[in-house]
């Protein structure tokens, strides 16, 4: 059982950057989801998939994973690039 650590992305519906500094630890799935024969909903017996832990920093997330004996991999956020554009460029 391994875990995935990543930083929460910016909400696409908002321009603010609130709660972007939190880091999330999610467990990787151990078994594939299968359809329920009665209802047809997808599900599995792996309850660790439902667990989502948030941490204030990357170091805190790594420390928790190491203390709990969970192997992990970290996905760093993509570098931010700004496209500086003037309003006058619309008329050229």
HTML snippet that shows the backbone in 3Dmol.js (N, CA, C, O; Angstrom):
<script src="https://3Dmol.org/build/3Dmol-min.js"></script>
<div id="view" style="width:600px;height:400px;position:relative"></div>
<script>
const pdb = `
ATOM      1  N   UNK A   1       0.849  -1.170   0.000  1.00  0.00           N
ATOM      2  CA  UNK A   1       0.000   0.000   0.000  1.00  0.00           C
ATOM      3  C   UNK A   1       0.898   1.238   0.000  1.00  0.00           C
ATOM      4  O   UNK A   1       1.697   1.432   0.916  1.00  0.00           O
ATOM      5  N   UNK A   2       0.762   2.064  -1.024  1.00  0.00           N
ATOM      6  CA  UNK A   2       1.542   3.295  -1.105  1.00  0.00           C
ATOM      7  C   UNK A   2       0.599   4.487  -1.112  1.00  0.00           C
ATOM      8  O   UNK A   2      -0.617   4.338  -1.236  1.00  0.00           O
ATOM      9  N   UNK A   3       1.180   5.667  -0.978  1.00  0.00           N
ATOM     10  CA  UNK A   3       0.378   6.885  -0.909  1.00  0.00           C
ATOM     11  C   UNK A   3       0.903   7.904  -1.909  1.00  0.00           C
ATOM     12  O   UNK A   3       2.047   7.834  -2.357  1.00  0.00           O
ATOM     13  N   UNK A   4       0.047   8.841  -2.243  1.00  0.00           N
ATOM     14  CA  UNK A   4       0.357   9.909  -3.174  1.00  0.00           C
ATOM     15  C   UNK A   4       0.205  11.222  -2.427  1.00  0.00           C
ATOM     16  O   UNK A   4      -0.848  11.493  -1.851  1.00  0.00           O
ATOM     17  N   UNK A   5       1.261  12.046  -2.433  1.00  0.00           N
ATOM     18  CA  UNK A   5       1.236  13.349  -1.766  1.00  0.00           C
ATOM     19  C   UNK A   5       1.285  14.425  -2.835  1.00  0.00           C
ATOM     20  O   UNK A   5       2.153  14.403  -3.709  1.00  0.00           O
ATOM     21  N   UNK A   6       0.343  15.374  -2.765  1.00  0.00           N
ATOM     22  CA  UNK A   6       0.312  16.463  -3.735  1.00  0.00           C
ATOM     23  C   UNK A   6      -0.251  17.715  -3.085  1.00  0.00           C
ATOM     24  O   UNK A   6      -0.883  17.653  -2.030  1.00  0.00           O
ATOM     25  N   UNK A   7      -0.013  18.855  -3.730  1.00  0.00           N
ATOM     26  CA  UNK A   7      -0.538  20.122  -3.235  1.00  0.00           C
ATOM     27  C   UNK A   7      -1.881  20.390  -3.884  1.00  0.00           C
ATOM     28  O   UNK A   7      -2.061  20.126  -5.073  1.00  0.00           O
ATOM     29  N   UNK A   8      -2.834  20.915  -3.111  1.00  0.00           N
ATOM     30  CA  UNK A   8      -4.156  21.171  -3.665  1.00  0.00           C
ATOM     31  C   UNK A   8      -4.078  22.238  -4.747  1.00  0.00           C
ATOM     32  O   UNK A   8      -3.431  23.266  -4.552  1.00  0.00           O
ATOM     33  N   UNK A   9      -4.729  22.009  -5.887  1.00  0.00           N
ATOM     34  CA  UNK A   9      -4.683  22.988  -6.973  1.00  0.00           C
ATOM     35  C   UNK A   9      -5.627  24.153  -6.712  1.00  0.00           C
ATOM     36  O   UNK A   9      -6.503  24.082  -5.850  1.00  0.00           O
ATOM     37  N   UNK A  10      -5.432  25.216  -7.466  1.00  0.00           N
ATOM     38  CA  UNK A  10      -6.296  26.391  -7.361  1.00  0.00           C
ATOM     39  C   UNK A  10      -7.654  26.054  -7.942  1.00  0.00           C
ATOM     40  O   UNK A  10      -7.750  25.354  -8.950  1.00  0.00           O
ATOM     41  N   UNK A  11      -8.695  26.546  -7.312  1.00  0.00           N
ATOM     42  CA  UNK A  11     -10.050  26.327  -7.789  1.00  0.00           C
ATOM     43  C   UNK A  11     -10.236  27.077  -9.110  1.00  0.00           C
ATOM     44  O   UNK A  11      -9.933  28.268  -9.182  1.00  0.00           O
ATOM     45  N   UNK A  12     -10.718  26.416 -10.140  1.00  0.00           N
ATOM     46  CA  UNK A  12     -10.881  27.030 -11.447  1.00  0.00           C
ATOM     47  C   UNK A  12     -12.019  28.042 -11.467  1.00  0.00           C
ATOM     48  O   UNK A  12     -12.062  28.898 -12.350  1.00  0.00           O
ATOM     49  N   UNK A  13     -12.932  27.962 -10.519  1.00  0.00           N
ATOM     50  CA  UNK A  13     -14.077  28.861 -10.497  1.00  0.00           C
ATOM     51  C   UNK A  13     -13.798  30.149  -9.717  1.00  0.00           C
ATOM     52  O   UNK A  13     -14.623  31.062  -9.721  1.00  0.00           O
ATOM     53  N   UNK A  14     -12.667  30.228  -9.062  1.00  0.00           N
ATOM     54  CA  UNK A  14     -12.334  31.402  -8.262  1.00  0.00           C
ATOM     55  C   UNK A  14     -10.972  31.934  -8.688  1.00  0.00           C
ATOM     56  O   UNK A  14     -10.127  31.181  -9.172  1.00  0.00           O
ATOM     57  N   UNK A  15     -10.768  33.214  -8.510  1.00  0.00           N
ATOM     58  CA  UNK A  15      -9.471  33.789  -8.845  1.00  0.00           C
ATOM     59  C   UNK A  15      -8.544  33.812  -7.642  1.00  0.00           C
ATOM     60  O   UNK A  15      -7.339  34.008  -7.803  1.00  0.00           O
ATOM     61  N   UNK A  16      -9.074  33.616  -6.443  1.00  0.00           N
ATOM     62  CA  UNK A  16      -8.265  33.651  -5.230  1.00  0.00           C
ATOM     63  C   UNK A  16      -7.413  32.412  -5.060  1.00  0.00           C
ATOM     64  O   UNK A  16      -7.608  31.404  -5.740  1.00  0.00           O
ATOM     65  N   UNK A  17      -6.470  32.502  -4.147  1.00  0.00           N
ATOM     66  CA  UNK A  17      -5.545  31.399  -3.918  1.00  0.00           C
ATOM     67  C   UNK A  17      -5.660  30.840  -2.510  1.00  0.00           C
ATOM     68  O   UNK A  17      -4.680  30.354  -1.945  1.00  0.00           O
ATOM     69  N   UNK A  18      -6.860  30.910  -1.944  1.00  0.00           N
ATOM     70  CA  UNK A  18      -7.067  30.390  -0.597  1.00  0.00           C
ATOM     71  C   UNK A  18      -6.961  28.868  -0.590  1.00  0.00           C
ATOM     72  O   UNK A  18      -7.358  28.205  -1.547  1.00  0.00           O
ATOM     73  N   UNK A  19      -6.431  28.332   0.481  1.00  0.00           N
ATOM     74  CA  UNK A  19      -6.262  26.884   0.686  1.00  0.00           C
ATOM     75  C   UNK A  19      -5.389  26.219  -0.373  1.00  0.00           C
ATOM     76  O   UNK A  19      -5.502  25.012  -0.589  1.00  0.00           O
ATOM     77  N   UNK A  20      -4.523  26.978  -1.036  1.00  0.00           N
ATOM     78  CA  UNK A  20      -3.599  26.378  -1.996  1.00  0.00           C
ATOM     79  C   UNK A  20      -2.332  25.876  -1.318  1.00  0.00           C
ATOM     80  O   UNK A  20      -1.557  25.134  -1.922  1.00  0.00           O
ATOM     81  N   UNK A  21      -2.117  26.271  -0.080  1.00  0.00           N
ATOM     82  CA  UNK A  21      -0.883  25.887   0.593  1.00  0.00           C
ATOM     83  C   UNK A  21      -1.003  24.555   1.320  1.00  0.00           C
ATOM     84  O   UNK A  21      -0.038  24.115   1.947  1.00  0.00           O
ATOM     85  N   UNK A  22      -2.159  23.900   1.255  1.00  0.00           N
ATOM     86  CA  UNK A  22      -2.321  22.621   1.940  1.00  0.00           C
ATOM     87  C   UNK A  22      -1.835  21.473   1.056  1.00  0.00           C
ATOM     88  O   UNK A  22      -1.938  21.521  -0.170  1.00  0.00           O
ATOM     89  N   UNK A  23      -1.317  20.465   1.697  1.00  0.00           N
ATOM     90  CA  UNK A  23      -0.843  19.264   1.018  1.00  0.00           C
ATOM     91  C   UNK A  23      -1.758  18.105   1.380  1.00  0.00           C
ATOM     92  O   UNK A  23      -2.248  18.022   2.506  1.00  0.00           O
ATOM     93  N   UNK A  24      -1.988  17.215   0.430  1.00  0.00           N
ATOM     94  CA  UNK A  24      -2.942  16.116   0.599  1.00  0.00           C
ATOM     95  C   UNK A  24      -2.212  14.782   0.464  1.00  0.00           C
ATOM     96  O   UNK A  24      -1.372  14.609  -0.419  1.00  0.00           O
ATOM     97  N   UNK A  25      -2.541  13.847   1.345  1.00  0.00           N
ATOM     98  CA  UNK A  25      -2.032  12.476   1.256  1.00  0.00           C
ATOM     99  C   UNK A  25      -3.218  11.567   0.969  1.00  0.00           C
ATOM    100  O   UNK A  25      -4.159  11.490   1.759  1.00  0.00           O
ATOM    101  N   UNK A  26      -3.166  10.877  -0.173  1.00  0.00           N
ATOM    102  CA  UNK A  26      -4.209   9.915  -0.549  1.00  0.00           C
ATOM    103  C   UNK A  26      -3.560   8.566  -0.808  1.00  0.00           C
ATOM    104  O   UNK A  26      -2.483   8.487  -1.398  1.00  0.00           O
ATOM    105  N   UNK A  27      -4.211   7.524  -0.372  1.00  0.00           N
ATOM    106  CA  UNK A  27      -3.706   6.169  -0.589  1.00  0.00           C
ATOM    107  C   UNK A  27      -4.026   5.724  -2.016  1.00  0.00           C
ATOM    108  O   UNK A  27      -5.105   6.005  -2.538  1.00  0.00           O
ATOM    109  N   UNK A  28      -3.078   5.030  -2.636  1.00  0.00           N
ATOM    110  CA  UNK A  28      -3.301   4.468  -3.959  1.00  0.00           C
ATOM    111  C   UNK A  28      -4.223   3.257  -3.839  1.00  0.00           C
ATOM    112  O   UNK A  28      -4.174   2.545  -2.836  1.00  0.00           O
ATOM    113  N   UNK A  29      -5.057   3.013  -4.843  1.00  0.00           N
ATOM    114  CA  UNK A  29      -5.992   1.879  -4.751  1.00  0.00           C
ATOM    115  C   UNK A  29      -5.252   0.537  -4.784  1.00  0.00           C
ATOM    116  O   UNK A  29      -4.305   0.352  -5.549  1.00  0.00           O
ATOM    117  N   UNK A  30      -5.705  -0.392  -3.939  1.00  0.00           N
ATOM    118  CA  UNK A  30      -5.110  -1.728  -3.898  1.00  0.00           C
ATOM    119  C   UNK A  30      -5.843  -2.697  -4.815  1.00  0.00           C
ATOM    120  O   UNK A  30      -5.262  -3.680  -5.273  1.00  0.00           O
ATOM    121  N   UNK A  31      -7.102  -2.427  -5.082  1.00  0.00           N
ATOM    122  CA  UNK A  31      -7.864  -3.316  -5.958  1.00  0.00           C
ATOM    123  C   UNK A  31      -8.731  -2.472  -6.886  1.00  0.00           C
ATOM    124  O   UNK A  31      -9.095  -1.342  -6.559  1.00  0.00           O
ATOM    125  N   UNK A  32      -9.049  -3.027  -8.026  1.00  0.00           N
ATOM    126  CA  UNK A  32      -9.865  -2.311  -9.008  1.00  0.00           C
ATOM    127  C   UNK A  32     -11.318  -2.242  -8.547  1.00  0.00           C
ATOM    128  O   UNK A  32     -11.792  -3.110  -7.815  1.00  0.00           O
ATOM    129  N   UNK A  33     -12.003  -1.214  -8.982  1.00  0.00           N
ATOM    130  CA  UNK A  33     -13.426  -1.099  -8.659  1.00  0.00           C
ATOM    131  C   UNK A  33     -14.217  -2.026  -9.566  1.00  0.00           C
ATOM    132  O   UNK A  33     -13.864  -2.236 -10.726  1.00  0.00           O
ATOM    133  N   UNK A  34     -15.280  -2.569  -9.025  1.00  0.00           N
ATOM    134  CA  UNK A  34     -16.128  -3.468  -9.817  1.00  0.00           C
ATOM    135  C   UNK A  34     -17.581  -3.035  -9.661  1.00  0.00           C
ATOM    136  O   UNK A  34     -17.952  -2.403  -8.671  1.00  0.00           O
ATOM    137  N   UNK A  35     -18.382  -3.379 -10.637  1.00  0.00           N
ATOM    138  CA  UNK A  35     -19.792  -2.995 -10.616  1.00  0.00           C
ATOM    139  C   UNK A  35     -20.566  -3.882  -9.653  1.00  0.00           C
ATOM    140  O   UNK A  35     -20.368  -5.096  -9.611  1.00  0.00           O
ATOM    141  N   UNK A  36     -21.446  -3.262  -8.885  1.00  0.00           N
ATOM    142  CA  UNK A  36     -22.318  -3.983  -7.975  1.00  0.00           C
ATOM    143  C   UNK A  36     -23.389  -4.697  -8.807  1.00  0.00           C
ATOM    144  O   UNK A  36     -23.995  -4.065  -9.672  1.00  0.00           O
ATOM    145  N   UNK A  37     -23.642  -5.993  -8.576  1.00  0.00           N
ATOM    146  CA  UNK A  37     -24.607  -6.702  -9.409  1.00  0.00           C
ATOM    147  C   UNK A  37     -26.046  -6.196  -9.267  1.00  0.00           C
ATOM    148  O   UNK A  37     -26.825  -6.287 -10.215  1.00  0.00           O
ATOM    149  N   UNK A  38     -26.404  -5.669  -8.105  1.00  0.00           N
ATOM    150  CA  UNK A  38     -27.781  -5.221  -7.896  1.00  0.00           C
ATOM    151  C   UNK A  38     -28.023  -3.811  -8.429  1.00  0.00           C
ATOM    152  O   UNK A  38     -28.958  -3.591  -9.198  1.00  0.00           O
ATOM    153  N   UNK A  39     -27.187  -2.857  -8.024  1.00  0.00           N
ATOM    154  CA  UNK A  39     -27.419  -1.458  -8.377  1.00  0.00           C
ATOM    155  C   UNK A  39     -26.582  -0.993  -9.559  1.00  0.00           C
ATOM    156  O   UNK A  39     -26.953  -0.032 -10.233  1.00  0.00           O
ATOM    157  N   UNK A  40     -25.457  -1.658  -9.824  1.00  0.00           N
ATOM    158  CA  UNK A  40     -24.599  -1.246 -10.917  1.00  0.00           C
ATOM    159  C   UNK A  40     -23.608  -0.157 -10.544  1.00  0.00           C
ATOM    160  O   UNK A  40     -22.887   0.334 -11.413  1.00  0.00           O
ATOM    161  N   UNK A  41     -23.550   0.236  -9.272  1.00  0.00           N
ATOM    162  CA  UNK A  41     -22.615   1.260  -8.836  1.00  0.00           C
ATOM    163  C   UNK A  41     -21.214   0.671  -8.758  1.00  0.00           C
ATOM    164  O   UNK A  41     -21.053  -0.514  -8.467  1.00  0.00           O
ATOM    165  N   UNK A  42     -20.216   1.482  -9.012  1.00  0.00           N
ATOM    166  CA  UNK A  42     -18.829   1.033  -8.917  1.00  0.00           C
ATOM    167  C   UNK A  42     -18.377   1.120  -7.464  1.00  0.00           C
ATOM    168  O   UNK A  42     -18.656   2.103  -6.777  1.00  0.00           O
ATOM    169  N   UNK A  43     -17.685   0.098  -7.008  1.00  0.00           N
ATOM    170  CA  UNK A  43     -17.197   0.088  -5.642  1.00  0.00           C
ATOM    171  C   UNK A  43     -16.153  -0.986  -5.445  1.00  0.00           C
ATOM    172  O   UNK A  43     -15.937  -1.828  -6.316  1.00  0.00           O
ATOM    173  N   UNK A  44     -15.504  -0.952  -4.291  1.00  0.00           N
ATOM    174  CA  UNK A  44     -14.509  -1.963  -3.964  1.00  0.00           C
ATOM    175  C   UNK A  44     -14.482  -2.148  -2.449  1.00  0.00           C
ATOM    176  O   UNK A  44     -15.133  -1.405  -1.714  1.00  0.00           O
ATOM    177  N   UNK A  45     -13.743  -3.122  -1.999  1.00  0.00           N
ATOM    178  CA  UNK A  45     -13.633  -3.388  -0.568  1.00  0.00           C
ATOM    179  C   UNK A  45     -12.482  -2.638   0.067  1.00  0.00           C
ATOM    180  O   UNK A  45     -12.221  -2.809   1.258  1.00  0.00           O
ATOM    181  N   UNK A  46     -11.790  -1.814  -0.693  1.00  0.00           N
ATOM    182  CA  UNK A  46     -10.637  -1.067  -0.193  1.00  0.00           C
ATOM    183  C   UNK A  46     -11.114   0.217   0.476  1.00  0.00           C
ATOM    184  O   UNK A  46     -11.502   1.165  -0.206  1.00  0.00           O
ATOM    185  N   UNK A  47     -11.087   0.253   1.811  1.00  0.00           N
ATOM    186  CA  UNK A  47     -11.569   1.435   2.529  1.00  0.00           C
ATOM    187  C   UNK A  47     -10.511   2.534   2.633  1.00  0.00           C
ATOM    188  O   UNK A  47     -10.840   3.669   2.977  1.00  0.00           O
ATOM    189  N   UNK A  48      -9.257   2.220   2.346  1.00  0.00           N
ATOM    190  CA  UNK A  48      -8.204   3.240   2.405  1.00  0.00           C
ATOM    191  C   UNK A  48      -8.366   4.275   1.292  1.00  0.00           C
ATOM    192  O   UNK A  48      -7.855   5.389   1.412  1.00  0.00           O
ATOM    193  N   UNK A  49      -9.063   3.929   0.218  1.00  0.00           N
ATOM    194  CA  UNK A  49      -9.286   4.877  -0.869  1.00  0.00           C
ATOM    195  C   UNK A  49     -10.147   6.047  -0.418  1.00  0.00           C
ATOM    196  O   UNK A  49     -10.071   7.125  -1.007  1.00  0.00           O
ATOM    197  N   UNK A  50     -10.952   5.861   0.599  1.00  0.00           N
ATOM    198  CA  UNK A  50     -11.846   6.906   1.070  1.00  0.00           C
ATOM    199  C   UNK A  50     -11.137   7.901   1.984  1.00  0.00           C
ATOM    200  O   UNK A  50     -11.684   8.960   2.291  1.00  0.00           O
ATOM    201  N   UNK A  51      -9.934   7.570   2.417  1.00  0.00           N
ATOM    202  CA  UNK A  51      -9.198   8.395   3.362  1.00  0.00           C
ATOM    203  C   UNK A  51      -8.418   9.471   2.617  1.00  0.00           C
ATOM    204  O   UNK A  51      -7.675   9.171   1.682  1.00  0.00           O
ATOM    205  N   UNK A  52      -8.588  10.736   3.035  1.00  0.00           N
ATOM    206  CA  UNK A  52      -7.885  11.866   2.431  1.00  0.00           C
ATOM    207  C   UNK A  52      -7.422  12.767   3.566  1.00  0.00           C
ATOM    208  O   UNK A  52      -8.238  13.420   4.216  1.00  0.00           O
ATOM    209  N   UNK A  53      -6.112  12.802   3.804  1.00  0.00           N
ATOM    210  CA  UNK A  53      -5.555  13.578   4.906  1.00  0.00           C
ATOM    211  C   UNK A  53      -4.936  14.859   4.375  1.00  0.00           C
ATOM    212  O   UNK A  53      -4.261  14.834   3.346  1.00  0.00           O
ATOM    213  N   UNK A  54      -5.152  15.983   5.058  1.00  0.00           N
ATOM    214  CA  UNK A  54      -4.555  17.253   4.661  1.00  0.00           C
ATOM    215  C   UNK A  54      -3.523  17.671   5.696  1.00  0.00           C
ATOM    216  O   UNK A  54      -3.674  17.410   6.889  1.00  0.00           O
ATOM    217  N   UNK A  55      -2.464  18.329   5.214  1.00  0.00           N
ATOM    218  CA  UNK A  55      -1.360  18.763   6.059  1.00  0.00           C
ATOM    219  C   UNK A  55      -0.988  20.194   5.694  1.00  0.00           C
ATOM    220  O   UNK A  55      -1.173  20.606   4.549  1.00  0.00           O
ATOM    221  N   UNK A  56      -0.467  20.956   6.648  1.00  0.00           N
ATOM    222  CA  UNK A  56      -0.108  22.341   6.356  1.00  0.00           C
ATOM    223  C   UNK A  56       1.161  22.490   5.514  1.00  0.00           C
ATOM    224  O   UNK A  56       1.367  23.532   4.892  1.00  0.00           O
ATOM    225  N   UNK A  57       2.011  21.462   5.486  1.00  0.00           N
ATOM    226  CA  UNK A  57       3.251  21.557   4.717  1.00  0.00           C
ATOM    227  C   UNK A  57       3.624  20.187   4.156  1.00  0.00           C
ATOM    228  O   UNK A  57       3.106  19.156   4.584  1.00  0.00           O
ATOM    229  N   UNK A  58       4.529  20.205   3.196  1.00  0.00           N
ATOM    230  CA  UNK A  58       5.019  18.960   2.592  1.00  0.00           C
ATOM    231  C   UNK A  58       5.799  18.139   3.612  1.00  0.00           C
ATOM    232  O   UNK A  58       5.693  16.913   3.643  1.00  0.00           O
ATOM    233  N   UNK A  59       6.581  18.816   4.445  1.00  0.00           N
ATOM    234  CA  UNK A  59       7.367  18.100   5.449  1.00  0.00           C
ATOM    235  C   UNK A  59       6.478  17.369   6.453  1.00  0.00           C
ATOM    236  O   UNK A  59       6.815  16.274   6.901  1.00  0.00           O
ATOM    237  N   UNK A  60       5.350  17.971   6.803  1.00  0.00           N
ATOM    238  CA  UNK A  60       4.432  17.314   7.735  1.00  0.00           C
ATOM    239  C   UNK A  60       3.807  16.076   7.105  1.00  0.00           C
ATOM    240  O   UNK A  60       3.624  15.063   7.780  1.00  0.00           O
ATOM    241  N   UNK A  61       3.482  16.148   5.830  1.00  0.00           N
ATOM    242  CA  UNK A  61       2.910  14.991   5.132  1.00  0.00           C
ATOM    243  C   UNK A  61       3.937  13.866   5.017  1.00  0.00           C
ATOM    244  O   UNK A  61       3.612  12.697   5.225  1.00  0.00           O
ATOM    245  N   UNK A  62       5.176  14.226   4.683  1.00  0.00           N
ATOM    246  CA  UNK A  62       6.234  13.214   4.593  1.00  0.00           C
ATOM    247  C   UNK A  62       6.506  12.578   5.954  1.00  0.00           C
ATOM    248  O   UNK A  62       6.699  11.366   6.053  1.00  0.00           O
ATOM    249  N   UNK A  63       6.520  13.401   7.001  1.00  0.00           N
ATOM    250  CA  UNK A  63       6.783  12.884   8.338  1.00  0.00           C
ATOM    251  C   UNK A  63       5.692  11.908   8.770  1.00  0.00           C
ATOM    252  O   UNK A  63       5.994  10.884   9.383  1.00  0.00           O
ATOM    253  N   UNK A  64       4.437  12.204   8.462  1.00  0.00           N
ATOM    254  CA  UNK A  64       3.341  11.290   8.804  1.00  0.00           C
ATOM    255  C   UNK A  64       3.493   9.961   8.069  1.00  0.00           C
ATOM    256  O   UNK A  64       3.332   8.894   8.661  1.00  0.00           O
ATOM    257  N   UNK A  65       3.808  10.034   6.763  1.00  0.00           N
ATOM    258  CA  UNK A  65       3.950   8.807   5.984  1.00  0.00           C
ATOM    259  C   UNK A  65       5.115   7.959   6.493  1.00  0.00           C
ATOM    260  O   UNK A  65       4.999   6.737   6.580  1.00  0.00           O
ATOM    261  N   UNK A  66       6.221   8.591   6.823  1.00  0.00           N
ATOM    262  CA  UNK A  66       7.375   7.845   7.326  1.00  0.00           C
ATOM    263  C   UNK A  66       7.102   7.285   8.717  1.00  0.00           C
ATOM    264  O   UNK A  66       7.513   6.165   9.019  1.00  0.00           O
ATOM    265  N   UNK A  67       6.414   8.047   9.571  1.00  0.00           N
ATOM    266  CA  UNK A  67       6.094   7.585  10.915  1.00  0.00           C
ATOM    267  C   UNK A  67       5.124   6.399  10.871  1.00  0.00           C
ATOM    268  O   UNK A  67       5.195   5.500  11.709  1.00  0.00           O
ATOM    269  N   UNK A  68       4.218   6.406   9.885  1.00  0.00           N
ATOM    270  CA  UNK A  68       3.239   5.325   9.757  1.00  0.00           C
ATOM    271  C   UNK A  68       3.760   4.151   8.933  1.00  0.00           C
ATOM    272  O   UNK A  68       3.092   3.122   8.835  1.00  0.00           O
ATOM    273  N   UNK A  69       4.940   4.293   8.342  1.00  0.00           N
ATOM    274  CA  UNK A  69       5.510   3.212   7.543  1.00  0.00           C
ATOM    275  C   UNK A  69       4.843   3.060   6.185  1.00  0.00           C
ATOM    276  O   UNK A  69       4.774   1.953   5.651  1.00  0.00           O
ATOM    277  N   UNK A  70       4.353   4.155   5.622  1.00  0.00           N
ATOM    278  CA  UNK A  70       3.671   4.121   4.329  1.00  0.00           C
ATOM    279  C   UNK A  70       4.637   4.601   3.249  1.00  0.00           C
ATOM    280  O   UNK A  70       5.121   5.730   3.328  1.00  0.00           O
ATOM    281  N   UNK A  71       4.929   3.778   2.247  1.00  0.00           N
ATOM    282  CA  UNK A  71       5.734   4.290   1.130  1.00  0.00           C
ATOM    283  C   UNK A  71       4.926   5.335   0.353  1.00  0.00           C
ATOM    284  O   UNK A  71       3.717   5.183   0.181  1.00  0.00           O
ATOM    285  N   UNK A  72       5.586   6.378  -0.108  1.00  0.00           N
ATOM    286  CA  UNK A  72       4.869   7.482  -0.751  1.00  0.00           C
ATOM    287  C   UNK A  72       5.640   8.004  -1.957  1.00  0.00           C
ATOM    288  O   UNK A  72       6.839   7.762  -2.092  1.00  0.00           O
ATOM    289  N   UNK A  73       4.951   8.711  -2.820  1.00  0.00           N
ATOM    290  CA  UNK A  73       5.581   9.465  -3.902  1.00  0.00           C
ATOM    291  C   UNK A  73       4.935  10.845  -3.933  1.00  0.00           C
ATOM    292  O   UNK A  73       3.735  10.994  -3.706  1.00  0.00           O
ATOM    293  N   UNK A  74       5.758  11.846  -4.217  1.00  0.00           N
ATOM    294  CA  UNK A  74       5.333  13.241  -4.165  1.00  0.00           C
ATOM    295  C   UNK A  74       5.228  13.791  -5.577  1.00  0.00           C
ATOM    296  O   UNK A  74       6.126  13.597  -6.396  1.00  0.00           O
ATOM    297  N   UNK A  75       4.135  14.473  -5.857  1.00  0.00           N
ATOM    298  CA  UNK A  75       3.966  15.182  -7.119  1.00  0.00           C
ATOM    299  C   UNK A  75       4.048  16.669  -6.809  1.00  0.00           C
ATOM    300  O   UNK A  75       3.182  17.225  -6.133  1.00  0.00           O
ATOM    301  N   UNK A  76       5.097  17.302  -7.309  1.00  0.00           N
ATOM    302  CA  UNK A  76       5.278  18.727  -7.078  1.00  0.00           C
ATOM    303  C   UNK A  76       4.367  19.513  -8.015  1.00  0.00           C
ATOM    304  O   UNK A  76       4.106  19.064  -9.131  1.00  0.00           O
ATOM    305  N   UNK A  77       3.876  20.679  -7.584  1.00  0.00           N
ATOM    306  CA  UNK A  77       3.000  21.479  -8.449  1.00  0.00           C
ATOM    307  C   UNK A  77       3.772  22.035  -9.639  1.00  0.00           C
ATOM    308  O   UNK A  77       4.978  22.271  -9.564  1.00  0.00           O
ATOM    309  N   UNK A  78       3.058  22.238 -10.730  1.00  0.00           N
ATOM    310  CA  UNK A  78       3.677  22.784 -11.941  1.00  0.00           C
ATOM    311  C   UNK A  78       4.092  24.228 -11.694  1.00  0.00           C
ATOM    312  O   UNK A  78       3.413  24.949 -10.962  1.00  0.00           O
ATOM    313  N   UNK A  79       5.195  24.658 -12.293  1.00  0.00           N
ATOM    314  CA  UNK A  79       5.596  26.054 -12.098  1.00  0.00           C
ATOM    315  C   UNK A  79       4.568  26.998 -12.727  1.00  0.00           C
ATOM    316  O   UNK A  79       4.022  26.732 -13.797  1.00  0.00           O
ATOM    317  N   UNK A  80       4.329  28.090 -12.039  1.00  0.00           N
ATOM    318  CA  UNK A  80       3.339  29.045 -12.517  1.00  0.00           C
ATOM    319  C   UNK A  80       3.963  29.951 -13.570  1.00  0.00           C
ATOM    320  O   UNK A  80       5.071  30.455 -13.388  1.00  0.00           O
ATOM    321  N   UNK A  81       3.254  30.152 -14.659  1.00  0.00           N
ATOM    322  CA  UNK A  81       3.740  31.053 -15.704  1.00  0.00           C
ATOM    323  C   UNK A  81       2.655  32.087 -15.985  1.00  0.00           C
ATOM    324  O   UNK A  81       1.493  31.745 -16.201  1.00  0.00           O
ATOM    325  N   UNK A  82       3.048  33.336 -15.979  1.00  0.00           N
ATOM    326  CA  UNK A  82       2.126  34.419 -16.245  1.00  0.00           C
ATOM    327  C   UNK A  82       2.296  34.896 -17.681  1.00  0.00           C
ATOM    328  O   UNK A  82       3.418  35.054 -18.163  1.00  0.00           O
ATOM    329  N   UNK A  83       1.196  35.119 -18.346  1.00  0.00           N
ATOM    330  CA  UNK A  83       1.226  35.658 -19.697  1.00  0.00           C
ATOM    331  C   UNK A  83       0.823  37.121 -19.593  1.00  0.00           C
ATOM    332  O   UNK A  83      -0.359  37.447 -19.493  1.00  0.00           O
ATOM    333  N   UNK A  84       1.820  37.997 -19.618  1.00  0.00           N
ATOM    334  CA  UNK A  84       1.572  39.422 -19.498  1.00  0.00           C
ATOM    335  C   UNK A  84       1.064  39.925 -20.836  1.00  0.00           C
ATOM    336  O   UNK A  84       1.724  39.774 -21.864  1.00  0.00           O
ATOM    337  N   UNK A  85      -0.109  40.520 -20.810  1.00  0.00           N
ATOM    338  CA  UNK A  85      -0.729  40.983 -22.047  1.00  0.00           C
ATOM    339  C   UNK A  85      -1.410  42.312 -21.775  1.00  0.00           C
ATOM    340  O   UNK A  85      -2.090  42.489 -20.763  1.00  0.00           O
ATOM    341  N   UNK A  86      -1.214  43.235 -22.694  1.00  0.00           N
ATOM    342  CA  UNK A  86      -1.841  44.544 -22.570  1.00  0.00           C
ATOM    343  C   UNK A  86      -3.170  44.548 -23.325  1.00  0.00           C
ATOM    344  O   UNK A  86      -3.360  43.783 -24.270  1.00  0.00           O
ATOM    345  N   UNK A  87      -4.072  45.403 -22.903  1.00  0.00           N
ATOM    346  CA  UNK A  87      -5.367  45.524 -23.564  1.00  0.00           C
ATOM    347  C   UNK A  87      -5.196  45.996 -25.008  1.00  0.00           C
ATOM    348  O   UNK A  87      -5.991  45.632 -25.875  1.00  0.00           O
ATOM    349  N   UNK A  88      -4.175  46.798 -25.272  1.00  0.00           N
ATOM    350  CA  UNK A  88      -3.929  47.327 -26.615  1.00  0.00           C
ATOM    351  C   UNK A  88      -3.542  46.224 -27.604  1.00  0.00           C
ATOM    352  O   UNK A  88      -3.679  46.405 -28.814  1.00  0.00           O
ATOM    353  N   UNK A  89      -3.059  45.083 -27.101  1.00  0.00           N
ATOM    354  CA  UNK A  89      -2.702  43.988 -28.004  1.00  0.00           C
ATOM    355  C   UNK A  89      -3.904  43.401 -28.715  1.00  0.00           C
ATOM    356  O   UNK A  89      -3.736  42.721 -29.727  1.00  0.00           O
ATOM    357  N   UNK A  90      -5.115  43.639 -28.222  1.00  0.00           N
ATOM    358  CA  UNK A  90      -6.325  43.134 -28.877  1.00  0.00           C
ATOM    359  C   UNK A  90      -6.613  43.841 -30.192  1.00  0.00           C
ATOM    360  O   UNK A  90      -7.387  43.337 -31.006  1.00  0.00           O
ATOM    361  N   UNK A  91      -6.002  44.998 -30.412  1.00  0.00           N
ATOM    362  CA  UNK A  91      -6.307  45.818 -31.584  1.00  0.00           C
ATOM    363  C   UNK A  91      -5.154  45.839 -32.580  1.00  0.00           C
ATOM    364  O   UNK A  91      -5.163  46.691 -33.468  1.00  0.00           O
ATOM    365  N   UNK A  92      -4.194  44.984 -32.493  1.00  0.00           N
ATOM    366  CA  UNK A  92      -3.072  44.950 -33.440  1.00  0.00           C
ATOM    367  C   UNK A  92      -3.305  43.946 -34.516  1.00  0.00           C
ATOM    368  O   UNK A  92      -2.464  43.783 -35.400  1.00  0.00           O
TER     369      UNK A  92
END
`;
const viewer = $3Dmol.createViewer("view");
viewer.addModel(pdb, "pdb");
viewer.setStyle({}, {cartoon: {color: "spectrum"}});
viewer.zoomTo();
viewer.render();
</script>
